[in-house]
Amino acid sequence: MRKKNIWIINQTAGKRDSGWGERHFFLSQYWVKKGYDVKIISGSYNHLFTHQPIIKKRWFTSEKVEEGIEFFWVKTPKYVGGGFKKFWSNLIYTCKLFFLSSKKIGKPDIILVSSMPIFPIIAGSFLKKKYKADKLIIEIRDLWPLTPIHLKGYSKNHPLIIILFWFEKFAYKNADTIVSLLPNAGSYINEISKDEKKLYYIPNGINEAHIDREEISTEIANLIPKDKFIIGYTGTIGMANAMEYFIDASLLINNKNIHFLLVGNGYLKEEYQRKVKNSINITFIDKIKKNQIQSILTHFDVCYVGRYKSPLYKYGVSYNKYFDYMLARKPILESSELIKDQVELSNCGIIVSPENPLFIIDGIEKFYLMNEVERSIIGNKGYEYVCKYHTYSYLSDLYIKIF
């Protein structure tokens, strides 16, 4: 019997050494064990990758990464951050998808289009009809255009928002199945699709078996104070994470035994560094490799994550940093409204009201007053939860039921 062939269309998909976007690669390892062949069709450039793929051809460069898993890198323009150049890269990627050939990739049985961007759903729909695929799945990682509307203040009448609304409606209407990474998005998606039976919830995940742990360098380790209580953050230093309140908390806190640590890069990093240039209780460390995250988390006493007050988040979130923190058995301080996220459901941390540095300080001090055993008990709750509901083995089986 011929193995079923899965095409994953995801411009930001990465492989093991890409340093970002490995979700579909890790899921594919389990799908291959269950008898599927997998082709991951990604973009040739991703500003979040630590290792860019080697491109040899003008259109598509193939790379066999494991038995049964092959990447096809679509050559796209390079860009910096967001803006028009990134939009142009998305457009080029989408247009080139129409020229995918089953002679080189094999005829698809299942086509999975993962957004963002959402534009490739057009090509996915075309390819499903062309090759008579059994199923077209749209995977929604973020709700667009709600994200730019609520976080950047775009009007619903802005031309870009109108275009995104059209693509969103097309995606939900034409996909056979909709997979949301956001737990509470059903009310929004079902209102557009008019078919709640289409919708499934399959969140982000992590699996210890996939983590090739690498220790941080001595140089990096020496940047972290050894005699302080460390409240740390790893990830992008940008608008979506409401980091200005964390920065303000570092300036307002009176306890000299507490030290703030930010690991990562982002367009707001230099601004924050200037703001705290005279402070001695905060340290910035540049982005490290994905497989070094668990190593640096051993130096944290508490991990931090923050969000703004926004209607957008009522639909839920699926931050990868949750799972990194939980896998490290670290308690989490979250500055957020209550939205039934992983911290709230697992009871692995303290949640304080968002957009207020004084509340963040209060949460930090509560953890500081606990002993190590008390913090360990809280951190272990997160570890047990993530191992039960967010392993790639568990999530891959949810997908196979859909296949």
NUMARZA-359996 format. One record per atom (N, C-alpha, C): residue number from 1; x, y, z. Coordinates in pm, whole numbers. Layout:
# residues N
NUM  X  Y  Z
...
//
This chain:
# residues 403
1  85  -121  0
1  0  0  0
1  88  125  0
2  54  221  -86
2  131  345  -95
2  115  428  32
3  228  480  80
3  222  567  196
3  149  696  161
4  69  746  253
4  4  875  231
4  107  986  240
5  92  1083  151
5  188  1192  138
5  128  1321  195
6  196  1382  291
6  151  1507  351
6  238  1622  300
7  175  1723  247
7  244  1848  213
7  214  1949  323
8  317  2001  386
8  301  2107  485
8  350  2237  423
9  258  2330  404
9  292  2459  345
9  302  2561  458
10  424  2596  493
10  449  2685  606
10  578  2762  579
11  567  2889  544
11  683  2969  505
11  786  2981  616
12  747  2965  742
12  839  2983  853
12  880  2851  919
13  852  2739  854
13  887  2609  913
13  1038  2589  913
14  1089  2537  1025
14  1232  2510  1036
14  1259  2364  1066
15  1385  2326  1053
15  1426  2190  1089
15  1502  2195  1221
16  1562  2084  1258
16  1620  2073  1392
16  1722  2183  1423
17  1805  2220  1323
17  1911  2316  1350
17  1876  2459  1308
18  1750  2484  1272
18  1712  2619  1228
18  1707  2718  1344
19  1677  2667  1463
19  1671  2755  1580
19  1534  2817  1603
20  1439  2784  1517
20  1303  2839  1532
20  1210  2764  1437
21  1082  2757  1474
21  979  2705  1384
21  983  2555  1360
22  1022  2477  1462
22  1040  2333  1442
22  913  2251  1463
23  800  2313  1492
23  677  2241  1524
23  647  2129  1425
24  643  2161  1298
24  601  2060  1200
24  709  1955  1175
25  835  1994  1193
25  941  1894  1183
25  927  1789  1293
26  903  1833  1415
26  890  1739  1526
26  764  1654  1513
27  652  1715  1472
27  530  1638  1450
27  552  1533  1341
28  627  1573  1237
28  649  1484  1123
28  725  1358  1162
29  812  1369  1261
29  886  1250  1304
29  792  1140  1351
30  685  1180  1417
30  586  1082  1464
30  497  1036  1350
31  463  1127  1258
31  379  1089  1145
31  450  986  1057
32  580  1003  1039
32  657  907  960
32  653  769  1024
33  662  764  1157
33  655  635  1228
33  521  567  1206
34  416  647  1178
34  282  592  1156
34  255  566  1007
35  358  580  923
35  344  539  784
35  321  649  683
36  343  772  719
36  325  885  627
36  460  930  572
37  459  983  450
37  570  1060  396
37  536  1207  415
38  638  1289  447
38  611  1429  475
38  703  1518  393
39  644  1616  327
39  717  1720  254
39  684  1854  319
40  784  1921  371
40  766  2051  436
40  814  2159  341
41  724  2245  299
41  753  2346  197
41  764  2481  268
42  887  2525  288
42  915  2644  368
42  984  2750  284
43  1001  2869  343
43  1070  2978  275
43  1221  2969  294
44  1295  3021  199
44  1442  3009  203
44  1505  3103  303
45  1428  3204  351
45  1484  3298  448
45  1382  3326  558
46  1430  3323  682
46  1347  3355  797
46  1434  3433  895
47  1394  3556  927
47  1478  3641  1013
47  1492  3585  1154
48  1409  3487  1190
48  1417  3427  1323
48  1506  3303  1327
49  1549  3254  1210
49  1638  3138  1207
49  1778  3177  1254
50  1841  3089  1331
50  1981  3108  1364
50  2070  3047  1256
51  2016  2949  1184
51  2087  2890  1070
51  1994  2890  949
52  2030  2967  847
52  1952  2973  725
52  1983  2853  637
53  1884  2803  562
53  1911  2689  472
53  2004  2727  357
54  2072  2629  305
54  2160  2651  190
54  2077  2635  62
55  2067  2742  -14
55  1982  2743  -134
55  2068  2729  -259
56  2032  2631  -341
56  2112  2603  -460
56  2038  2633  -590
57  1906  2650  -582
57  1829  2669  -705
57  1742  2793  -695
58  1699  2844  -808
58  1625  2970  -812
58  1482  2957  -761
59  1425  2837  -771
59  1284  2820  -733
59  1271  2734  -607
60  1307  2607  -616
60  1291  2515  -504
60  1419  2436  -484
61  1467  2433  -362
61  1583  2351  -327
61  1536  2242  -230
62  1559  2117  -266
62  1514  2007  -180
62  1626  1965  -84
63  1585  1919  32
63  1681  1874  134
63  1616  1762  214
64  1670  1642  203
64  1621  1531  284
64  1687  1539  421
65  1605  1558  523
65  1659  1578  658
65  1653  1452  743
66  1554  1367  716
66  1542  1239  786
66  1465  1145  695
67  1471  1017  724
67  1393  919  647
67  1246  956  653
68  1189  983  537
68  1047  1014  531
68  1014  1162  545
69  1113  1248  576
69  1089  1392  589
69  1183  1466  495
70  1123  1547  407
70  1201  1624  311
70  1154  1768  312
71  1249  1860  313
71  1218  2003  304
71  1232  2048  160
72  1141  2135  118
72  1153  2204  -9
72  1156  2353  22
73  1273  2413  2
73  1293  2554  35
73  1258  2640  -86
74  1154  2719  -72
74  1111  2809  -180
74  1196  2935  -172
75  1267  2968  -278
75  1356  3085  -275
75  1272  3213  -263
76  1297  3288  -157
76  1223  3412  -130
76  1322  3523  -98
77  1281  3650  -114
77  1371  3761  -85
77  1403  3771  64
78  1522  3821  94
78  1558  3848  232
78  1493  3978  277
79  1476  3994  406
79  1413  4114  462
79  1465  4134  603
80  1437  4250  659
80  1475  4280  796
80  1348  4315  873
81  1317  4239  980
81  1199  4268  1061
81  1070  4253  982
82  978  4350  1001
82  850  4346  931
82  848  4442  813
83  732  4500  787
83  721  4599  681
83  698  4540  544
84  715  4625  443
84  681  4587  305
84  768  4473  254
85  897  4473  288
85  986  4369  235
85  944  4230  283
86  895  4222  407
86  846  4093  456
86  718  4055  384
87  630  4152  362
87  507  4127  287
87  541  4079  146
88  641  4140  84
88  684  4101  -51
88  737  3957  -50
89  810  3920  55
89  859  3783  69
89  742  3686  78
90  638  3722  156
90  519  3639  168
90  451  3621  32
91  445  3729  -44
91  378  3725  -175
91  454  3636  -274
92  587  3651  -277
92  669  3570  -367
92  655  3422  -331
93  659  3391  -204
93  644  3253  -157
93  510  3196  -205
94  403  3271  -186
94  269  3225  -224
94  260  3200  -373
95  312  3292  -452
95  304  3277  -598
95  381  3155  -648
96  497  3129  -590
96  578  3016  -635
96  515  2881  -600
97  428  2880  -497
97  363  2755  -458
97  277  2698  -571
98  223  2783  -656
98  138  2736  -765
98  215  2648  -863
99  349  2655  -858
99  431  2581  -954
99  490  2454  -892
100  444  2416  -774
100  490  2291  -715
100  450  2174  -804
101  543  2083  -824
101  519  1972  -915
101  518  1839  -839
102  416  1759  -865
102  407  1628  -801
102  517  1534  -852
103  577  1565  -966
103  686  1482  -1017
103  807  1485  -924
104  827  1599  -858
104  941  1613  -768
104  904  1587  -622
105  780  1617  -585
105  741  1609  -444
105  649  1491  -417
106  589  1437  -519
106  492  1331  -499
106  353  1389  -484
107  254  1320  -531
107  116  1369  -525
107  69  1375  -380
108  12  1489  -336
108  -30  1500  -197
108  -164  1431  -170
109  -174  1368  -55
109  -303  1318  -7
109  -364  1419  91
110  -277  1484  167
110  -320  1583  266
110  -235  1707  248
111  -299  1823  241
111  -228  1951  233
111  -260  2031  359
112  -156  2065  433
112  -172  2143  556
112  -107  2279  535
113  -187  2384  540
113  -137  2521  526
113  -136  2585  664
114  -19  2632  707
114  -7  2692  840
114  18  2842  827
115  -65  2920  894
115  -46  3065  891
115  20  3109  1023
116  86  3219  1030
116  88  3331  942
116  213  3326  855
117  210  3367  726
117  102  3437  659
117  -11  3343  617
118  -126  3405  593
118  -244  3327  556
118  -263  3320  404
119  -186  3402  329
119  -203  3407  183
119  -188  3272  114
120  -98  3182  158
120  -80  3054  88
120  -204  2964  86
121  -310  2998  159
121  -430  2916  153
121  -487  2915  12
122  -464  3023  -64
122  -509  3028  -203
122  -439  2920  -284
123  -307  2913  -269
123  -230  2810  -340
123  -268  2671  -290
124  -290  2657  -160
124  -329  2528  -105
124  -459  2478  -164
125  -557  2568  -178
125  -686  2532  -236
125  -670  2490  -382
126  -587  2566  -455
126  -560  2534  -596
126  -493  2397  -609
127  -393  2372  -525
127  -318  2247  -533
127  -404  2127  -493
128  -495  2146  -400
128  -585  2037  -361
128  -669  1993  -481
129  -724  2093  -553
129  -806  2061  -670
129  -721  2001  -782
130  -602  2057  -804
130  -516  2010  -912
130  -477  1865  -895
131  -440  1827  -771
131  -391  1693  -745
131  -494  1602  -679
132  -617  1654  -667
132  -727  1577  -608
132  -689  1519  -471
133  -632  1604  -388
133  -593  1564  -253
133  -718  1535  -170
134  -704  1450  -71
134  -818  1410  13
134  -864  1522  107
135  -769  1600  156
135  -804  1695  262
135  -715  1819  258
136  -778  1935  280
136  -706  2062  295
136  -728  2112  437
137  -619  2129  511
137  -624  2175  650
137  -560  2313  660
138  -625  2405  729
138  -565  2534  759
138  -534  2536  908
139  -410  2565  942
139  -368  2573  1081
139  -348  2720  1118
140  -418  2764  1222
140  -417  2905  1261
140  -334  2921  1388
141  -219  2989  1373
141  -132  3011  1489
141  -163  3144  1558
142  -207  3242  1482
142  -248  3372  1534
142  -371  3418  1457
143  -457  3493  1524
143  -577  3544  1457
143  -545  3675  1386
144  -534  3665  1255
144  -517  3784  1172
144  -642  3800  1089
145  -693  3924  1078
145  -630  4053  1109
145  -656  4109  1249
146  -707  4028  1342
146  -732  4081  1476
146  -604  4128  1545
147  -492  4061  1516
147  -367  4098  1582
147  -325  4241  1551
148  -312  4283  1424
148  -276  4423  1398
148  -384  4522  1440
149  -509  4480  1441
149  -618  4570  1483
149  -604  4601  1632
150  -585  4498  1714
150  -584  4518  1859
150  -448  4559  1914
151  -339  4513  1852
151  -207  4544  1907
151  -141  4665  1842
152  -179  4695  1718
152  -114  4808  1649
152  -211  4919  1612
153  -339  4899  1646
153  -436  5007  1625
153  -482  5030  1482
154  -467  4929  1396
154  -515  4943  1259
154  -667  4952  1256
155  -718  5033  1166
155  -862  5043  1145
155  -911  4922  1066
156  -1035  4881  1092
156  -1094  4771  1015
156  -1111  4808  868
157  -1105  4937  840
157  -1121  4984  702
157  -988  5005  631
158  -879  4977  699
158  -748  4988  635
158  -740  4886  522
159  -685  4924  406
159  -680  4831  291
159  -616  4696  323
160  -507  4699  400
160  -441  4573  435
160  -532  4485  520
161  -606  4545  612
161  -696  4470  699
161  -812  4410  618
162  -862  4485  524
162  -970  4435  437
162  -922  4313  358
163  -798  4321  308
163  -741  4209  233
163  -726  4087  323
164  -677  4109  445
164  -658  3998  538
164  -791  3935  578
165  -893  4019  596
165  -1027  3966  626
165  -1074  3875  514
166  -1048  3914  389
166  -1092  3834  275
166  -1022  3698  275
167  -890  3699  296
167  -814  3574  300
167  -859  3485  416
168  -886  3547  530
168  -933  3471  646
168  -1065  3402  615
169  -1158  3474  557
169  -1289  3416  524
169  -1273  3304  422
170  -1188  3327  321
170  -1162  3225  219
170  -1106  3098  285
171  -1012  3117  378
171  -948  3003  443
171  -1048  2919  521
172  -1130  2986  603
172  -1223  2913  689
172  -1335  2848  609
173  -1372  2907  498
173  -1480  2852  415
173  -1432  2734  331
174  -1308  2741  280
174  -1261  2643  183
174  -1182  2527  242
175  -1131  2544  363
175  -1059  2433  427
175  -1157  2324  470
176  -1114  2200  459
176  -1195  2089  509
176  -1190  2085  661
177  -1075  2124  717
177  -1053  2122  861
177  -977  2247  903
178  -1013  2302  1018
178  -942  2417  1074
178  -880  2373  1206
179  -750  2390  1218
179  -679  2360  1343
179  -636  2493  1405
180  -678  2515  1528
180  -638  2637  1599
180  -540  2602  1710
181  -433  2682  1721
181  -341  2667  1832
181  -390  2744  1954
182  -497  2820  1937
182  -553  2902  2045
182  -676  2832  2102
183  -681  2810  2233
183  -786  2726  2291
183  -926  2787  2289
184  -936  2919  2285
184  -1066  2983  2299
184  -1113  3051  2171
185  -1055  3012  2057
185  -1082  3083  1931
185  -1209  3036  1861
186  -1276  2935  1915
186  -1392  2878  1847
186  -1502  2977  1816
187  -1534  3065  1911
187  -1644  3159  1889
187  -1616  3250  1770
188  -1492  3289  1754
188  -1454  3378  1642
188  -1450  3302  1509
189  -1381  3188  1508
189  -1364  3113  1384
189  -1496  3054  1334
190  -1577  2999  1425
190  -1703  2937  1386
190  -1803  3038  1329
191  -1794  3161  1377
191  -1882  3265  1324
191  -1855  3291  1177
192  -1730  3272  1136
192  -1692  3294  996
192  -1713  3167  913
193  -1669  3053  965
193  -1678  2929  888
193  -1820  2876  878
194  -1904  2906  979
194  -2043  2855  987
194  -2048  2704  1000
195  -1937  2645  1045
195  -1934  2499  1061
195  -1841  2463  1175
196  -1895  2453  1295
196  -1812  2427  1413
196  -1749  2289  1412
197  -1802  2197  1330
197  -1746  2062  1323
197  -1609  2061  1254
198  -1577  2169  1183
198  -1448  2178  1116
198  -1333  2202  1214
199  -1363  2260  1329
199  -1260  2316  1416
199  -1204  2216  1517
200  -1070  2212  1528
200  -1000  2132  1627
200  -895  2220  1697
201  -868  2188  1822
201  -766  2260  1898
201  -645  2170  1917
202  -531  2210  1858
202  -406  2137  1875
202  -297  2241  1904
203  -257  2256  2029
203  -167  2365  2067
203  -21  2339  2029
204  64  2432  2066
204  207  2412  2053
204  252  2305  2151
205  374  2257  2133
205  421  2151  2220
205  571  2148  2236
206  614  2049  2310
206  756  2030  2337
206  775  1884  2376
207  896  1835  2359
207  923  1696  2397
207  1069  1683  2434
208  1094  1635  2552
208  1233  1622  2598
208  1318  1539  2502
209  1255  1441  2438
209  1331  1352  2350
209  1389  1426  2231
210  1330  1541  2197
210  1375  1615  2080
210  1479  1722  2114
211  1506  1741  2241
211  1594  1851  2280
211  1737  1802  2291
212  1819  1847  2197
212  1962  1817  2200
212  2028  1926  2284
213  2027  1906  2415
213  2069  2013  2507
213  2217  2049  2490
214  2240  2178  2488
214  2376  2230  2481
214  2395  2331  2592
215  2504  2321  2664
215  2531  2413  2774
215  2567  2551  2719
216  2524  2654  2791
216  2565  2789  2753
216  2714  2804  2781
217  2778  2896  2712
217  2922  2915  2730
217  2952  2973  2867
218  3075  2956  2910
218  3118  3014  3037
218  3105  3166  3032
219  3131  3222  2916
219  3120  3368  2899
219  2979  3416  2927
220  2879  3344  2878
220  2739  3381  2903
220  2704  3357  3049
221  2745  3243  3102
221  2713  3210  3241
221  2769  3313  3338
222  2886  3369  3305
222  2949  3468  3392
222  2875  3601  3394
223  2786  3622  3299
223  2706  3745  3297
223  2592  3740  3398
224  2561  3621  3446
224  2448  3603  3537
224  2496  3607  3682
225  2444  3697  3763
225  2486  3704  3904
225  2463  3571  3976
226  2558  3531  4058
226  2550  3402  4127
226  2486  3414  4266
227  2480  3535  4318
227  2432  3553  4456
227  2301  3630  4461
228  2223  3624  4350
228  2098  3698  4343
228  1980  3604  4316
229  1862  3654  4347
229  1737  3585  4312
229  1702  3631  4171
230  1703  3538  4075
230  1690  3574  3933
230  1546  3559  3885
231  1488  3669  3839
231  1360  3665  3768
231  1394  3686  3620
232  1370  3587  3536
232  1421  3591  3400
232  1316  3575  3292
233  1351  3625  3175
233  1266  3615  3056
233  1352  3571  2939
234  1300  3480  2858
234  1366  3442  2732
234  1268  3462  2618
235  1315  3519  2508
235  1228  3537  2393
235  1250  3671  2325
236  1161  3703  2234
236  1169  3827  2159
236  1141  3946  2248
237  1221  4048  2234
237  1200  4172  2311
237  1130  4270  2218
238  997  4253  2211
238  916  4333  2121
238  784  4369  2184
239  697  4429  2105
239  573  4485  2157
239  478  4380  2213
240  469  4265  2149
240  367  4167  2186
240  383  4116  2329
241  502  4129  2388
241  526  4073  2520
241  519  4175  2633
242  480  4299  2601
242  458  4403  2704
242  574  4414  2801
243  696  4415  2749
243  814  4410  2834
243  844  4541  2905
244  782  4652  2863
244  812  4779  2928
244  774  4779  3076
245  672  4701  3112
245  630  4695  3252
245  729  4613  3335
246  788  4512  3273
246  894  4434  3338
246  1017  4522  3361
247  1050  4603  3261
247  1161  4697  3272
247  1135  4798  3383
248  1014  4853  3386
248  979  4950  3490
248  987  4888  3629
249  945  4762  3640
249  952  4693  3768
249  1096  4682  3817
250  1190  4660  3724
250  1331  4650  3762
250  1383  4782  3817
251  1326  4894  3772
251  1369  5026  3819
251  1304  5065  3952
252  1186  5009  3977
252  1110  5048  4096
252  1133  4958  4217
253  1181  4837  4194
253  1194  4742  4304
253  1304  4787  4402
254  1283  4766  4531
254  1378  4811  4633
254  1469  4700  4684
255  1436  4577  4652
255  1512  4463  4703
255  1637  4440  4617
256  1756  4464  4673
256  1881  4451  4598
256  1921  4306  4574
257  1851  4214  4639
257  1882  4072  4620
257  1812  4013  4497
258  1724  4091  4438
258  1649  4045  4321
258  1709  4105  4194
259  1736  4018  4097
259  1799  4062  3972
259  1713  4022  3852
260  1699  4112  3757
260  1619  4090  3637
260  1712  4050  3522
261  1669  3948  3447
261  1751  3897  3337
261  1666  3880  3212
262  1708  3940  3101
262  1637  3927  2974
262  1730  3862  2873
263  1686  3750  2815
263  1765  3677  2717
263  1692  3681  2583
264  1752  3745  2484
264  1689  3752  2353
264  1719  3883  2284
265  1669  3895  2162
265  1685  4017  2084
265  1547  4067  2041
266  1544  4185  1982
266  1419  4243  1934
266  1436  4392  1913
267  1344  4449  1837
267  1360  4589  1797
267  1348  4687  1912
268  1294  4643  2027
268  1283  4733  2143
268  1398  4716  2242
269  1488  4626  2214
269  1594  4596  2310
269  1682  4718  2338
270  1727  4787  2235
270  1816  4902  2255
270  1747  5012  2333
271  1619  5034  2306
271  1542  5135  2379
271  1538  5102  2528
272  1513  4976  2562
272  1508  4934  2702
272  1646  4943  2768
273  1749  4910  2692
273  1884  4918  2748
273  1921  5063  2782
274  1880  5155  2696
274  1906  5296  2725
274  1831  5340  2851
275  1710  5290  2867
275  1626  5330  2980
275  1686  5286  3113
276  1756  5172  3115
276  1808  5117  3241
276  1961  5125  3247
277  2021  5213  3168
277  2167  5216  3157
277  2236  5242  3291
278  2168  5309  3384
278  2229  5337  3514
278  2189  5237  3622
279  2115  5134  3583
279  2068  5034  3679
279  2168  4919  3690
280  2184  4866  3811
280  2277  4755  3832
280  2205  4624  3860
281  2070  4627  3856
281  1997  4504  3890
281  1925  4445  3770
282  1975  4471  3650
282  1917  4411  3530
282  2028  4380  3430
283  2018  4264  3367
283  2117  4219  3269
283  2048  4177  3140
284  2105  4216  3028
284  2058  4174  2897
284  2159  4077  2837
285  2111  3965  2786
285  2195  3868  2717
285  2138  3846  2578
286  2225  3844  2479
286  2180  3826  2340
286  2113  3690  2321
287  2037  3680  2215
287  1967  3556  2181
287  2065  3439  2179
288  2024  3329  2240
288  2104  3208  2239
288  2037  3102  2152
289  2105  2992  2129
289  2047  2887  2047
289  1932  2819  2120
290  1838  2768  2043
290  1720  2703  2100
290  1759  2591  2196
291  1860  2513  2159
291  1896  2400  2244
291  1977  2441  2367
292  1999  2572  2385
292  2066  2621  2505
292  1968  2680  2606
293  1840  2686  2569
293  1740  2747  2656
293  1731  2675  2790
294  1724  2542  2786
294  1712  2467  2911
294  1834  2488  3000
295  1949  2507  2940
295  2070  2531  3017
295  2063  2664  3091
296  2022  2770  3021
296  2020  2901  3087
296  1907  2909  3190
297  1799  2833  3169
297  1688  2837  3264
297  1727  2778  3400
298  1832  2698  3404
298  1875  2645  3533
298  1926  2756  3624
299  1959  2871  3567
299  2008  2984  3644
299  1894  3074  3694
300  1770  3047  3649
300  1655  3127  3689
300  1594  3071  3817
301  1545  3159  3903
301  1462  3116  4014
301  1315  3118  3974
302  1277  3218  3894
302  1140  3234  3845
302  1146  3282  3701
303  1055  3233  3618
303  1046  3275  3478
303  930  3372  3460
304  946  3465  3367
304  846  3570  3349
304  787  3567  3208
305  657  3597  3201
305  591  3620  3073
305  485  3728  3094
306  469  3816  2996
306  373  3925  3011
306  293  3950  2885
307  178  4014  2903
307  91  4052  2791
307  21  4184  2825
308  -35  4245  2721
308  -116  4364  2741
308  -260  4325  2774
309  -337  4422  2822
309  -482  4406  2830
309  -534  4423  2687
310  -595  4322  2634
310  -643  4330  2496
310  -752  4227  2471
311  -857  4266  2398
311  -961  4169  2361
311  -906  4051  2280
312  -790  4073  2217
312  -729  3969  2135
312  -702  3843  2215
313  -658  3860  2340
313  -612  3746  2418
313  -725  3664  2480
314  -847  3711  2468
314  -957  3630  2521
314  -972  3499  2442
315  -913  3497  2321
315  -919  3376  2239
315  -809  3276  2277
316  -719  3317  2367
316  -615  3228  2413
316  -480  3257  2348
317  -377  3194  2400
317  -242  3207  2346
317  -178  3069  2345
318  -67  3058  2273
318  7  2931  2271
318  155  2963  2257
319  210  3026  2360
319  350  3066  2358
319  442  2946  2378
320  543  2934  2292
320  641  2826  2311
320  720  2845  2440
321  739  2971  2483
321  818  2993  2604
321  753  2931  2727
322  618  2918  2728
322  552  2847  2837
322  614  2709  2855
323  626  2639  2744
323  666  2499  2749
323  814  2485  2784
324  895  2581  2738
324  1035  2581  2780
324  1046  2598  2931
325  972  2694  2984
325  973  2720  3128
325  923  2599  3207
326  812  2543  3160
326  750  2431  3232
326  839  2307  3228
327  902  2283  3113
327  991  2168  3101
327  1110  2180  3195
328  1150  2304  3223
328  1262  2329  3315
328  1219  2322  3461
329  1090  2295  3484
329  1034  2284  3620
329  1045  2416  3697
330  1035  2526  3625
330  1047  2657  3690
330  909  2717  3714
331  887  2780  3832
331  762  2852  3853
331  757  2974  3763
332  636  3015  3727
332  619  3124  3630
332  543  3240  3693
333  594  3360  3672
333  521  3481  3706
333  464  3535  3576
334  332  3548  3572
334  265  3594  3450
334  189  3723  3478
335  213  3824  3394
335  140  3950  3401
335  36  3948  3290
336  -88  3914  3328
336  -188  3886  3226
336  -327  3882  3286
337  -426  3899  3201
337  -564  3872  3242
337  -584  3720  3243
338  -683  3674  3316
338  -710  3531  3325
338  -780  3484  3198
339  -714  3396  3121
339  -770  3351  2993
339  -762  3199  2978
340  -747  3128  3089
340  -736  2982  3087
340  -616  2935  3005
341  -502  3001  3025
341  -380  2958  2957
341  -311  2849  3037
342  -192  2808  2990
342  -125  2692  3050
342  -83  2717  3195
343  -47  2839  3229
343  -8  2869  3367
343  -129  2857  3459
344  -240  2912  3414
344  -362  2908  3495
344  -414  2765  3510
345  -414  2689  3400
345  -469  2554  3403
345  -384  2458  3486
346  -254  2477  3484
346  -165  2387  3556
346  -135  2434  3697
347  -168  2559  3725
347  -140  2619  3857
347  10  2618  3886
348  89  2649  3782
348  235  2642  3797
348  298  2779  3820
349  218  2876  3862
349  276  3007  3884
349  181  3104  3950
350  219  3230  3948
350  138  3339  4000
350  100  3430  3884
351  -28  3463  3874
351  -75  3553  3769
351  -117  3684  3833
352  -58  3794  3783
352  -93  3927  3834
352  -155  4009  3721
353  -231  4111  3757
353  -296  4195  3657
353  -192  4260  3566
354  -222  4272  3436
354  -124  4324  3340
354  -109  4476  3344
355  -3  4522  3278
355  24  4665  3256
355  43  4742  3386
356  106  4678  3484
356  131  4746  3610
356  259  4690  3673
357  368  4767  3674
357  494  4717  3729
357  487  4687  3879
358  400  4757  3952
358  389  4732  4096
358  331  4594  4124
359  238  4550  4040
359  184  4414  4055
359  291  4309  4023
360  376  4340  3924
360  485  4249  3890
360  581  4236  4009
361  613  4349  4069
361  701  4347  4187
361  638  4266  4300
362  509  4283  4320
362  439  4208  4425
362  450  4057  4401
363  432  4017  4276
363  444  3875  4242
363  584  3822  4263
364  684  3901  4223
364  824  3859  4242
364  854  3840  4390
365  810  3935  4471
365  839  3929  4614
365  769  3812  4682
366  651  3773  4633
366  585  3655  4687
366  670  3530  4661
367  724  3520  4541
367  811  3406  4511
367  940  3413  4594
368  993  3534  4611
368  1118  3553  4685
368  1104  3506  4829
369  987  3527  4887
369  964  3490  5027
369  940  3339  5045
370  913  3268  4936
370  899  3123  4945
370  1035  3058  4961
371  1036  2936  5015
371  1162  2861  5015
371  1173  2781  4885
372  1288  2721  4864
372  1312  2650  4739
372  1216  2534  4719
373  1180  2467  4826
373  1088  2353  4816
373  951  2400  4768
374  903  2511  4821
374  772  2564  4779
374  773  2602  4632
375  880  2667  4588
375  889  2705  4446
375  902  2580  4358
376  973  2480  4408
376  990  2355  4332
376  857  2283  4313
377  774  2283  4414
377  642  2218  4404
377  559  2286  4295
378  563  2419  4291
378  488  2493  4189
378  545  2463  4050
379  677  2465  4037
379  740  2438  3908
379  711  2298  3856
380  706  2202  3945
380  679  2062  3905
380  537  2045  3852
381  444  2128  3897
381  308  2121  3844
381  308  2153  3695
382  389  2252  3655
382  400  2285  3513
382  463  2173  3434
383  566  2110  3491
383  633  2000  3422
383  538  1883  3399
384  462  1848  3499
384  367  1737  3486
384  260  1768  3382
385  216  1894  3379
385  110  1934  3284
385  161  1929  3140
386  281  1986  3118
386  332  1991  2981
386  364  1852  2929
387  408  1762  3017
387  438  1625  2975
387  311  1545  2944
388  199  1587  2999
388  73  1517  2975
388  1  1568  2851
389  0  1700  2830
389  -85  1759  2727
389  -11  1827  2612
390  121  1834  2619
390  190  1912  2517
390  313  1844  2458
391  321  1711  2468
391  430  1642  2400
391  393  1626  2253
392  495  1621  2167
392  467  1605  2025
392  408  1468  1994
393  438  1370  2076
393  376  1238  2060
393  225  1249  2076
394  182  1315  2181
394  39  1334  2209
394  -27  1419  2100
395  38  1529  2061
395  -21  1620  1963
395  -25  1557  1824
396  76  1477  1790
396  78  1413  1657
396  -40  1316  1644
397  -77  1249  1752
397  -191  1159  1748
397  -321  1235  1726
398  -333  1355  1783
398  -452  1437  1759
398  -464  1469  1610
399  -350  1499  1549
399  -350  1529  1404
399  -385  1405  1321
400  -334  1289  1360
400  -360  1167  1284
400  -508  1134  1281
401  -578  1164  1389
401  -724  1145  1392
401  -790  1230  1283
402  -735  1349  1260
402  -788  1436  1155
402  -752  1380  1017
403  -626  1334  1002
403  -584  1278  872
403  -674  1164  831
//
